[in-house]
Amino acid sequence: PKNIMEVHEMVIDTVGGIRIGLPYCTLCGSAQAYDLESVPVDVDPPVLRTSGLLVRSNKLMFDLHTWSAIDTFTGVAVSGPLHDAGVKLTQLSVVVSTWADWKAAYPTTTIVAEDGGVGRTYELDPLGARDANGPIFPIGAVDDRLPVQAKVLGVETADGSYVAFPTVDLREQMAAGEPVRFADIEVVAEAGGFRAFQNDVEVVSHESFWFAWSQFHPDTGLWQRGLEGE
């Protein structure tokens, strides 16, 4: 649940036999999922925690054993022994949805419990209007093709290039019964959220604010409603 993620900013779980780390950066409006076992054979899987450190208003996570810092947005180790070992965690797709929509599509799904043994309760909206006036920390150069806090679905293609899809326009296009395509990428509705496919094979996607996506992927393509990407 988003209100729990906004407080703890990290969930570690095993889903479908895969040990995953799910960091959530409230500042860049983005949750990522990483396969924690996607490390070289001579490297122990990291035990992830959120650090409180920032890079361009994006939070860094760290490994509890080696104290290596890892970029939350890309999964790349940026300091410490994991950096020296060239660790880049494999990213998995994240679908942002409501509980009602998700449970309707996947009725046997599990959920992180609010009573997690930490002796606290969680407000429905812990952050309130904290970001109502824009980013509260420096964000670097701004790509002016969209407002800085426009929500986008960011997609990594099979060849390592990137495309962003504004989520408001995605919903309008889909509500009109029109397909969403950029070159050979197609975005489809999924349980109240979105998934992306390239030539009918799913590719990694997650939502974030535009400023974060465009800073980490400055060469990103941008889908615009009514215009098919080339």
Secondary structure, 3 states (H helix, E strand, C coil): CHHHHHHHCEEEEEECCEEEEEEEECCCCEECEEECCCCCCCCCCCCEEEEEEEECCEEEEEECCCCCEEECCCCEECCHHHHHCCCECEEECCCCCCHHHHHHHCCCCCCCCCCCCCCCCCCCCCCCCCCCCCCCCCCCCCCCCCCCCCEEEEEECCCCCEEEEEHHHHHHHHHCCCCEEECCEEEEEECCEEEEEECCEEECEEEEEHHHHHHHCCCCEECECCECEC
